[in-house]
């Protein structure tokens, strides 16, 4: 069950719009998630509206689930507004959480153990009598079990007797360790008759490990969020859990292997709608998850990918990448060129020259693992495979007291002017206009600019270009910040020209 739209929405700094929630739900349905926890209808109007609107989209696979708590103490179940709100959503399944830790019963609910058991039973029984399947989340279960195992099991028994279809063991404060989860989950499975699930938080960095060890112990219902977003340090990351279940434990997940290949796509969508920067180091789907840099590693991968990859990246919708740097050898250069259909022998003298050139440029301040397009250009130029440089250029930048900046770029056969309140934008506008006319590029471009300054006062400008389905990154290094920017900008367009000359676009 995915709880991105409910528990994920509780993460600090994240707020889904109604449109965001619908878009994510549709993509989760296409991915093959069985249950989508859409929100807490008793808590806010947006979630209530979501449950009304999502019905219009006719999901093909997933069931939309409403979330809520057990009835309030000293309140009749049919008078509880939280449960009334769940009934109004007209869902077929609800997740209800109740306290499994006596400490919470006494200190948070301020009630008795017996009343807590009644609250759990009454709530589940009430929803079942209204035709709603119930997934019961036993909140703080592992802490509760370690302190008072008998009572924690009584909580599960009350939910089971009331008709809950799944009993979920929740590590709500994220403090449990895998060895405890293994032992406790096995003990619970031998004590109840219905399916056991798990809901893990990541406060101790063990949410994914705890989830997998619980499944190893026999749990068969898994809850988590895409990219692990959630309260405090987050929830168990389904993007890591799903491929592990399929390819490490050999279990059937989603709608089959083709569904698993959509993981990277869904991960990127959730990053976009939440406004979070994708984690390039994220297992399975991160940009660097299958990126190889060290020369020895690259040489081995070229011989057999199993040497340094635990999984074929295409199985999760990712791809293998090679980067060149001062740590690179000839194998890195061979791998980089091979990606573009250029086959060379690593013993070739030209390849050795490229590797030396890369090391020389990195010593000057370049970082080619962040700008592979610039690395490719350096290799092509050194090998004599590309010589259509834009040639000499000049630039002038004026900034007035009015706040307006004017940039004039002269590329010899084309000159342009750009104006903007931001001087870099003015420069980019002028250069883009000139280069587009020279190269006959009509595509709309978006460019992200990152500028870093080293201790020796060198500026390193890294530009990432986005055009239709293509993206590429280039770099420029100079003592002058604008010159660094211009170098990266010129290389960005030279890269496109190089791909055209190679017949790649």
ABEGO torsion letter per residue (X at the ends): XBAAAAAAAABBGBBBBAAAAAAAAAAAAAAGBABBBAEBAAABAAAAAAAAAAAAAGBAABBBBBBBBBBBBGBBAAABAAAAAAAAAGBABBBBBBBABAAAAAAAAGBBAAAAAAAAAAAAAAAAAAGBBBBBBBBGAAAAAAABAAAAAAAAAAAAAAGBABBBBBBAAGABBAAAAAAAAAAAAAABABBBBBBBBAAAGAAAAAAAAAAAAGBABBBBBBGGBEBEAEBBBAAAAAAAAAAAAGBBBEAEAAAAAAAAAAAAAAAAAAGBBBBAABBGABAAAABBABAAAAAAAAABAAAABABBAAAAGBBBBBBBBAABBAAAAAAAAAAAGBBBBAABAAAAAAAAAAAAAAAAGBBAAABAAAAAAAAAAAAGABABBAEBBBBBBBBBAAGBBBBBBBAGABBBBBBBABAAAAAAAAAAAAAAAAAGBABBBBBBBBBBBBAAGBBBBBBBBBBEABBBBBBBBBABAAAAAAAAAAAAAAAAAAAAAAGAX
